[in-house]
């Protein structure tokens, strides 16, 4: 990596972000490119197509010699954008392909944005770029391309690079495996995967995600009546759909502790991850401090190590949606015909999401109290990921990036509580590859919720770090 001028890497990254990325990324924020699970008519609405075409035009405009930018389309599948950049002249012949991953689909807008902000209204304020998809994960393709350009400008080299941007990640990446199968020969032998859909606990250092949780989600409806009835007439005769739902949830989760009761949703925690947790808990105490707890509220545990494990290697349940419940101001004395909840489970990285979903279905639909009707819909699942051993060259590159980019602050592992189904798919497809899962997010970046924002300074630093990692990979 000694042939790379780190000062030129930094100046190239700064110039690219300031002169062109922020403008194009802001325009991307304005496109309401909802993931297909949130927009069943995505093919006709055209927003996903508009997003990939917008970024494709930007990539073509970069003028990188020999590079091609193509939108891939399989029948009935969401589009994928593939940016193929040939290797530099001094890259080792056996370097293989670097796959740099991101996604362009977005979560729903969600209400409650602060005054002057909105999901489709980009606002740059105090080094923060606000808007849905700014941090999760619209910046990724721009950062990956800027890193490639910075290596070249600084006199370094890189292996062949493929920037792959999908549009179904927020739906669990259901379409991505089909593309990986169809274009496997074109992708070549992937030796390094760089995923820019992650982050860390602060914006002061480089964070490397070493595990990601899997995901299972489904919508459950409990129906007891063909139509609603006066509660004074029907209550006590017809069991409440909400009470039956509570009983079903008690089969799944201990309401006192939050422990998940389905064995298929658990997994053993590897020793190396336990060691990482101990280091993180000791060096960076106050895991819960990043979250805006209401006055008097306590976290789920008092011990930081336990909180990290809860968030990374233990299954959890979140109720993320509901239907059949009127607003309080509109609630009449009615025994409602049905209650619907959307259940979202985060799973340990090594748990099988298919087995977990099957066990969940059986648990919720077997011996239902009073014979009520239970239906499950909108099921979604995705694999977790546990990082393989880090090669010496990559560890050295991470150390160098920490020194050159983050002023000597040592990079740290991050056991991420979120899910990136792509990673589980990739480790199966390329078991010999090295993985760099990182990004510019922290808990206060607000992905998926109101006031999502990208820390522009951290995004630039991550771009620099990726450039140095690409140069190190090319040398071996």
C-alpha positions as CSV (number, residue, x, y, z in Angstrom):
1,X,0.0,0.0,0.0
2,X,3.0,2.2,0.1
3,X,2.6,3.3,-3.5
4,X,-0.7,5.0,-2.7
5,X,-0.5,8.7,-1.9
6,X,-2.9,8.9,1.0
7,X,-3.1,12.7,0.8
8,X,-4.3,12.3,-2.8
9,X,-6.8,9.7,-1.7
10,X,-8.3,12.2,0.8
11,X,-8.4,15.2,-1.6
12,X,-10.0,13.1,-4.4
13,X,-12.6,11.8,-2.0
14,X,-13.4,15.2,-0.6
15,X,-13.6,16.7,-4.1
16,X,-15.8,14.0,-5.5
17,X,-18.2,14.1,-2.5
18,X,-18.4,17.9,-2.5
19,X,-18.6,18.5,-6.3
20,X,-20.9,15.8,-7.4
21,X,-22.0,13.1,-4.9
22,X,-24.0,15.4,-2.6
23,X,-26.0,16.8,-5.5
24,X,-26.8,13.5,-7.1
25,X,-27.5,11.8,-3.8
26,X,-29.9,14.6,-2.9
27,X,-31.7,14.0,-6.2
28,X,-31.9,10.3,-5.3
29,X,-33.5,11.0,-2.0
30,X,-36.3,12.8,-3.8
31,X,-37.3,9.5,-5.6
32,X,-39.8,7.6,-3.4
33,X,-38.3,4.2,-4.3
34,X,-40.1,2.0,-1.8
35,X,-39.0,-1.6,-1.5
36,X,-41.4,-4.0,-3.2
37,X,-42.9,-5.3,0.1
38,X,-44.1,-1.7,0.7
39,X,-45.2,-1.0,-2.9
40,X,-46.9,-4.0,-4.5
41,X,-47.2,-1.9,-7.7
42,X,-43.5,-1.1,-7.9
43,X,-43.3,-2.2,-11.5
44,X,-46.0,0.2,-12.6
45,X,-45.1,3.1,-10.3
46,X,-41.6,3.1,-11.8
47,X,-39.8,4.5,-8.8
48,X,-37.3,1.7,-8.4
49,X,-36.5,2.0,-12.1
50,X,-36.1,5.8,-11.7
51,X,-33.6,5.3,-8.9
52,X,-31.4,2.8,-10.7
53,X,-31.5,4.9,-13.9
54,X,-30.6,8.0,-11.9
55,X,-27.5,6.4,-10.4
56,X,-26.6,4.7,-13.7
57,X,-26.4,8.1,-15.4
58,X,-24.1,9.4,-12.7
59,X,-21.8,6.3,-13.0
60,X,-21.6,6.7,-16.8
61,X,-20.8,10.4,-16.3
62,X,-17.7,9.5,-14.2
63,X,-15.9,8.6,-17.4
64,X,-13.8,5.7,-15.8
65,X,-11.9,4.1,-18.7
66,X,-13.3,0.7,-19.7
67,X,-16.1,0.8,-17.1
68,X,-19.7,-0.2,-18.0
69,X,-22.9,0.5,-16.1
70,X,-25.8,-1.7,-16.9
71,X,-29.3,-2.2,-15.5
72,X,-30.0,-6.0,-15.2
73,X,-33.6,-7.2,-15.4
74,X,-35.0,-10.7,-14.8
75,X,-38.7,-11.3,-15.5
76,X,-40.8,-10.4,-12.5
77,X,-37.8,-9.3,-10.5
78,X,-36.8,-5.9,-9.2
79,X,-33.9,-4.3,-11.2
80,X,-30.2,-4.5,-10.3
81,X,-27.5,-2.0,-11.3
82,X,-24.1,-3.4,-12.2
83,X,-21.1,-1.1,-12.6
84,X,-18.1,-3.1,-13.9
85,X,-14.6,-1.5,-13.6
86,X,-11.6,-3.3,-15.0
87,X,-8.6,-4.0,-12.9
88,X,-5.7,-1.5,-12.7
89,X,-2.5,-2.3,-14.6
90,X,-0.5,-3.2,-11.5
91,X,-3.0,-5.4,-9.7
92,X,-1.8,-9.0,-9.1
93,X,-3.2,-11.3,-11.8
94,X,-4.8,-13.6,-9.3
95,X,-6.6,-10.9,-7.4
96,X,-10.1,-11.9,-8.5
97,X,-13.1,-9.6,-8.3
98,X,-14.0,-7.2,-5.6
99,X,-17.8,-7.0,-5.2
100,X,-19.0,-3.7,-3.6
101,X,-22.6,-3.9,-2.5
102,X,-25.4,-1.5,-1.7
103,X,-29.1,-1.1,-2.3
104,X,-31.3,1.7,-3.7
105,X,-34.7,0.6,-2.4
106,X,-36.1,2.4,0.7
107,X,-38.2,1.9,3.8
108,X,-41.6,3.7,4.0
109,X,-41.6,7.4,4.7
110,X,-43.2,7.1,8.2
111,X,-44.8,10.2,9.8
112,X,-43.3,12.5,12.5
113,X,-40.5,14.2,10.6
114,X,-39.2,17.3,12.3
115,X,-40.2,20.7,11.0
116,X,-38.4,21.5,7.7
117,X,-37.6,17.9,7.0
118,X,-39.3,15.2,5.1
119,X,-38.6,11.7,3.6
120,X,-38.4,12.9,0.0
121,X,-37.0,16.4,0.7
122,X,-33.2,16.4,0.9
123,X,-31.8,18.9,3.4
124,X,-28.1,19.4,4.1
125,X,-27.6,20.9,7.5
126,X,-24.6,21.0,9.8
127,X,-22.8,18.1,7.9
128,X,-25.9,16.0,7.9
129,X,-27.8,15.0,4.7
130,X,-31.4,14.3,5.7
131,X,-33.9,12.3,3.8
132,X,-35.1,8.7,3.4
133,X,-32.4,6.5,1.8
134,X,-29.6,9.0,2.4
135,X,-27.8,6.7,4.9
136,X,-29.7,3.5,4.2
137,X,-28.4,2.9,1.7
138,X,-28.3,5.4,-1.2
139,X,-24.8,6.7,-0.5
140,X,-23.2,3.3,-0.9
141,X,-22.8,3.2,-4.7
142,X,-21.4,6.7,-4.7
143,X,-18.9,6.0,-2.0
144,X,-17.8,2.7,-3.7
145,X,-17.2,4.5,-7.0
146,X,-15.4,7.4,-5.3
147,X,-13.1,4.9,-3.6
148,X,-12.2,3.4,-6.9
149,X,-11.5,6.8,-8.4
150,X,-9.4,7.8,-5.4
151,X,-7.2,4.7,-5.7
152,X,-6.5,5.5,-9.3
153,X,-5.9,9.2,-8.7
154,X,-3.4,8.4,-5.9
155,X,-1.2,6.2,-8.0
156,X,-2.5,2.9,-6.7
157,X,-4.2,0.0,-8.3
158,X,-7.2,-2.2,-7.7
159,X,-8.5,-5.6,-8.8
160,X,-11.5,-5.8,-11.1
161,X,-14.4,-4.1,-9.2
162,X,-18.1,-4.7,-9.6
163,X,-20.5,-2.3,-7.8
164,X,-23.8,-4.2,-7.4
165,X,-26.8,-2.1,-6.3
166,X,-30.0,-4.1,-5.7
167,X,-33.6,-2.8,-5.1
168,X,-35.2,-5.4,-2.9
169,X,-33.0,-5.4,0.3
170,X,-35.6,-3.8,2.5
171,X,-37.9,-6.7,1.6
172,X,-35.3,-9.3,2.6
173,X,-33.5,-9.4,-0.8
174,X,-35.9,-12.0,-2.3
175,X,-34.7,-11.2,-5.9
176,X,-31.0,-11.1,-5.4
177,X,-30.2,-14.9,-5.3
178,X,-31.8,-15.2,-8.8
179,X,-29.4,-12.5,-10.1
180,X,-26.4,-14.1,-8.4
181,X,-27.2,-17.4,-10.1
182,X,-28.0,-15.9,-13.5
183,X,-24.8,-13.8,-13.6
184,X,-22.4,-15.9,-11.6
185,X,-20.0,-16.3,-14.6
186,X,-20.1,-12.6,-15.3
187,X,-19.3,-11.7,-11.7
188,X,-16.3,-14.1,-11.8
189,X,-14.3,-15.3,-8.8
190,X,-15.2,-12.9,-6.0
191,X,-12.3,-12.7,-3.5
192,X,-13.4,-9.6,-1.5
193,X,-16.9,-8.4,-0.7
194,X,-17.3,-4.8,0.5
195,X,-20.7,-4.1,1.9
196,X,-21.5,-0.4,2.7
197,X,-24.9,-1.0,4.4
198,X,-23.7,-1.0,8.0
199,X,-22.1,1.2,10.6
200,X,-21.0,1.4,14.2
201,X,-21.4,3.0,17.6
202,X,-19.8,6.3,16.8
203,X,-18.4,8.4,13.9
204,X,-14.8,8.5,15.3
205,X,-13.4,5.2,13.9
206,X,-13.8,2.5,11.3
207,X,-16.3,-0.2,12.4
208,X,-16.2,-3.7,10.9
209,X,-19.4,-5.7,11.3
210,X,-18.5,-9.3,12.3
211,X,-22.0,-10.7,12.5
212,X,-25.5,-9.8,11.3
213,X,-28.7,-11.2,12.6
214,X,-31.2,-13.1,10.4
215,X,-34.8,-12.1,10.0
216,X,-38.2,-13.6,10.1
217,X,-41.4,-11.5,9.7
218,X,-45.0,-12.3,9.2
219,X,-48.4,-10.7,9.6
220,X,-50.8,-12.6,11.8
221,X,-54.6,-12.1,11.8
222,X,-56.9,-13.6,14.5
223,X,-60.6,-13.5,13.4
224,X,-63.5,-14.3,15.6
225,X,-66.6,-12.8,13.9
226,X,-67.9,-12.2,10.4
227,X,-68.7,-8.6,11.5
228,X,-68.2,-6.4,14.6
229,X,-70.8,-6.6,17.3
230,X,-71.9,-4.3,20.2
231,X,-69.5,-5.0,23.0
232,X,-72.3,-4.9,25.6
233,X,-74.2,-7.6,23.8
234,X,-71.3,-9.9,22.6
235,X,-68.6,-9.6,25.2
236,X,-68.4,-12.6,27.5
237,X,-70.0,-14.7,24.9
238,X,-67.6,-14.2,22.0
239,X,-63.9,-14.3,23.0
240,X,-61.9,-11.1,22.1
241,X,-59.6,-11.5,19.1
242,X,-57.1,-9.4,21.0
243,X,-57.1,-11.8,24.0
244,X,-56.6,-14.7,21.7
245,X,-53.7,-12.9,20.0
246,X,-52.2,-12.3,23.5
247,X,-52.3,-16.0,24.2
248,X,-50.7,-16.8,20.9
249,X,-47.9,-14.3,21.6
250,X,-47.3,-15.9,25.0
251,X,-46.4,-19.1,23.1
252,X,-43.7,-17.2,21.3
253,X,-42.3,-14.7,23.8
254,X,-42.0,-14.5,27.6
255,X,-43.7,-11.2,28.2
256,X,-41.7,-10.6,31.4
257,X,-38.2,-11.2,30.1
258,X,-38.6,-10.9,26.3
259,X,-37.0,-14.4,25.9
260,X,-38.1,-16.1,22.7
261,X,-39.6,-19.5,23.4
262,X,-39.2,-21.1,20.0
263,X,-36.1,-23.3,20.0
264,X,-35.5,-22.9,16.3
265,X,-34.9,-19.2,16.7
266,X,-31.9,-19.7,19.0
267,X,-28.2,-20.3,18.1
268,X,-24.9,-20.9,19.9
269,X,-22.7,-17.9,20.3
270,X,-19.1,-18.5,19.1
271,X,-16.2,-17.9,21.5
272,X,-14.6,-15.3,19.3
273,X,-17.8,-13.2,19.3
274,X,-18.1,-13.5,23.1
275,X,-14.5,-12.1,23.3
276,X,-15.4,-9.2,21.0
277,X,-18.4,-8.4,23.2
278,X,-16.3,-8.3,26.4
279,X,-13.8,-5.9,24.7
280,X,-16.5,-3.6,23.4
281,X,-18.4,-3.5,26.7
282,X,-15.2,-2.6,28.6
283,X,-13.9,0.0,26.1
284,X,-17.2,1.7,25.1
285,X,-19.6,1.4,28.1
286,X,-23.1,2.9,28.0
287,X,-24.6,0.9,25.1
288,X,-28.1,2.2,25.9
289,X,-27.0,5.8,26.0
290,X,-27.4,6.2,22.2
291,X,-31.1,5.8,22.5
292,X,-33.6,8.4,23.6
293,X,-35.2,6.6,26.5
294,X,-38.0,8.4,28.2
295,X,-37.5,9.7,31.7
296,X,-37.3,6.9,34.2
297,X,-37.0,4.2,31.6
298,X,-34.3,1.5,32.1
299,X,-32.7,-0.7,29.4
300,X,-33.4,-4.4,29.2
301,X,-30.3,-5.2,31.3
302,X,-27.8,-3.4,33.4
303,X,-24.8,-5.1,32.0
304,X,-23.4,-3.7,28.7
305,X,-22.2,-7.1,27.5
306,X,-25.6,-8.6,28.0
307,X,-27.2,-5.7,26.1
308,X,-24.8,-6.3,23.2
309,X,-25.5,-10.0,23.1
310,X,-29.3,-9.3,23.3
311,X,-28.9,-7.1,20.2
312,X,-26.6,-9.4,18.2
313,X,-26.8,-13.1,19.1
314,X,-30.2,-13.5,20.8
315,X,-33.5,-13.6,19.1
316,X,-35.9,-10.8,19.7
317,X,-39.5,-9.9,18.7
318,X,-40.8,-6.5,17.7
319,X,-44.4,-5.7,16.9
320,X,-44.0,-3.4,13.9
321,X,-47.5,-3.0,12.6
322,X,-51.2,-3.4,13.6
323,X,-54.6,-3.3,12.0
324,X,-58.2,-3.8,13.1
325,X,-57.8,-1.3,15.9
326,X,-59.5,2.1,15.4
327,X,-57.9,5.3,16.6
328,X,-58.8,6.0,20.3
329,X,-60.8,9.1,19.3
330,X,-62.9,6.9,16.9
331,X,-63.3,3.8,19.1
332,X,-66.9,2.8,19.8
333,X,-68.2,0.1,22.1
334,X,-67.6,-2.7,19.6
335,X,-66.3,-6.2,20.0
336,X,-64.0,-6.1,16.9
337,X,-64.1,-9.0,14.4
338,X,-60.3,-9.4,14.1
339,X,-56.9,-8.2,15.3
340,X,-53.9,-8.1,13.0
341,X,-50.2,-7.7,14.1
342,X,-47.0,-7.8,12.1
343,X,-44.3,-9.7,14.0
344,X,-40.7,-9.1,13.2
345,X,-38.1,-11.4,14.7
346,X,-34.3,-10.9,14.6
347,X,-32.5,-14.2,14.8
348,X,-28.9,-15.2,15.8
349,X,-26.6,-15.2,12.8
350,X,-26.4,-19.0,12.7
351,X,-30.1,-19.8,13.1
352,X,-32.0,-21.1,10.0
353,X,-34.6,-18.5,9.0
354,X,-36.5,-21.2,7.1
355,X,-36.7,-23.5,10.1
356,X,-37.7,-20.6,12.3
357,X,-40.5,-19.5,10.0
358,X,-41.9,-23.0,9.8
359,X,-41.8,-23.4,13.6
360,X,-43.5,-20.0,14.0
361,X,-46.3,-20.9,11.7
362,X,-46.9,-24.2,13.5
363,X,-46.8,-22.5,16.9
364,X,-49.4,-19.8,15.9
365,X,-51.8,-22.1,14.0
366,X,-51.9,-25.3,16.1
367,X,-54.7,-25.7,18.7
368,X,-55.8,-22.1,18.5
369,X,-57.9,-21.1,21.5
370,X,-61.7,-21.3,20.9
371,X,-61.1,-22.4,17.4
372,X,-60.6,-18.9,16.1
373,X,-59.4,-18.4,12.6
374,X,-55.6,-17.6,12.3
375,X,-54.1,-16.6,9.0
376,X,-50.5,-15.7,8.3
377,X,-49.5,-13.4,5.4
378,X,-46.6,-11.3,4.0
379,X,-44.0,-13.7,5.3
380,X,-40.4,-12.6,4.9
381,X,-37.2,-14.2,5.9
382,X,-33.4,-13.7,5.4
383,X,-30.3,-15.4,6.6
384,X,-27.8,-14.0,9.1
385,X,-24.1,-13.9,8.7
386,X,-21.0,-14.7,10.8
387,X,-17.7,-13.3,9.4
388,X,-15.1,-15.8,8.5
389,X,-11.5,-15.5,9.8
390,X,-9.8,-12.2,8.7
391,X,-6.7,-12.7,6.4
392,X,-3.4,-11.0,7.5
393,X,-3.4,-8.6,4.5
394,X,-6.9,-7.4,5.4
395,X,-6.1,-6.9,9.1
396,X,-3.0,-4.9,8.1
397,X,-5.1,-2.8,5.7
398,X,-7.7,-2.1,8.5
399,X,-4.8,-1.0,10.8
400,X,-3.4,1.3,8.1
401,X,-6.8,2.8,7.4
402,X,-7.3,3.5,11.1
403,X,-4.0,5.3,11.2
404,X,-4.2,7.2,8.0
405,X,-7.9,8.1,8.0
406,X,-9.1,8.0,11.6
407,X,-6.1,9.6,13.2
408,X,-4.9,6.4,14.8
409,X,-8.2,5.4,16.4
410,X,-8.2,1.7,16.2
411,X,-10.9,0.0,14.1
412,X,-13.3,-2.1,16.1
413,X,-15.6,-5.0,15.5
414,X,-19.4,-4.4,15.5
415,X,-21.9,-7.2,16.3
416,X,-24.8,-5.7,14.4
417,X,-28.3,-6.3,15.5
418,X,-29.7,-5.6,12.0
419,X,-30.0,-7.8,9.0
420,X,-28.4,-7.7,5.5
421,X,-29.6,-10.9,3.8
422,X,-27.2,-10.4,1.0
423,X,-24.3,-11.3,3.2
424,X,-25.6,-14.7,4.1
425,X,-26.1,-15.4,0.5
426,X,-22.6,-14.2,-0.5
427,X,-20.8,-16.3,2.1
428,X,-22.5,-19.4,0.7
429,X,-21.7,-18.4,-2.8
430,X,-18.0,-17.4,-2.2
431,X,-16.8,-19.3,1.0
432,X,-13.2,-18.3,0.3
433,X,-13.8,-14.5,0.0
434,X,-12.9,-11.9,2.6
435,X,-15.5,-9.6,3.8
436,X,-15.6,-5.9,4.8
437,X,-19.0,-5.0,6.2
438,X,-18.9,-1.3,7.2
439,X,-20.6,2.0,6.6
440,X,-21.4,5.5,7.9
441,X,-24.4,4.8,10.1
442,X,-24.7,4.9,13.9
443,X,-27.8,4.4,16.0
444,X,-28.7,8.1,15.8
445,X,-28.7,8.1,12.0
446,X,-32.3,7.1,12.2
447,X,-32.6,4.5,9.4
448,X,-36.2,3.3,9.0
449,X,-37.6,6.1,11.2
450,X,-38.3,9.8,10.9
451,X,-35.3,12.2,10.3
452,X,-33.0,9.7,8.7
453,X,-29.7,11.4,8.0
454,X,-26.2,10.7,6.7
455,X,-23.1,11.8,8.5
456,X,-21.3,13.3,5.5
457,X,-17.9,13.5,7.3
458,X,-18.1,9.8,8.3
459,X,-19.2,8.8,4.8
460,X,-16.1,10.5,3.4
461,X,-13.8,8.8,5.9
462,X,-15.4,5.4,5.1
463,X,-14.8,6.1,1.4
464,X,-11.2,6.8,2.1
465,X,-10.8,3.6,4.1
466,X,-12.4,1.5,1.3
467,X,-9.9,3.1,-1.2
468,X,-7.0,2.0,1.0
469,X,-8.4,-1.5,1.4
470,X,-8.9,-1.8,-2.4
471,X,-5.2,-0.9,-2.9
472,X,-4.1,-3.4,-0.3
473,X,-6.2,-6.2,-1.8
474,X,-4.7,-5.6,-5.3
475,X,-1.2,-6.0,-3.8
476,X,-2.1,-9.1,-1.7
